[in-house]
Amino acid sequence: MNAVIVTGISMRPYLLSGDVLLVKEVEHPLPFGSLVLARNVHGEQIVHRYLGRGKVKGDKVKHWDDIKSIDYMILARMENETKIDLHKRPVNHALAVLSFFNQKKFFIIHKISSVLISLLGKWGRHGQ
């Protein structure tokens, strides 16, 4: 098992810059809504949510990322030396559906889904 540190804001508020995540090599089939560490077409590693059919997206961003590969699954977040399981949580599925609709092409729906992602992401980070 490896560890990575989150940078950026694409997964806020569920994941924050500086969070330490525990990862392992991806297993197939990858469950819808899983958090993954992928490599984009520019060779950069990104932490995003898996939305099926090889597609990944950050919860807070309005676009899909073109990826080369999905290398790792995110299993847990470390908080004060405590491991918080992030794999196969019911909130992942709900956030994945909202993330899908959080695109500019859906206009009004993306505004609503953005607010719901913020609320559900905060709840999922601290609750459940």
Buried (B, 14 or more C-beta within 10 A) or exposed (E): EEEBEBEBBBBBBBBBEEBEBBBBEBEEEBBBBBBBBBBBEEEEEBBBBBBEEEBBBBBBBEEBBEBEEBBBBBBBBBEEEEEBEBBEBEBBBBBBBBBBBBBEEBEEBBEEBBEBBBEBBEEBBEEE
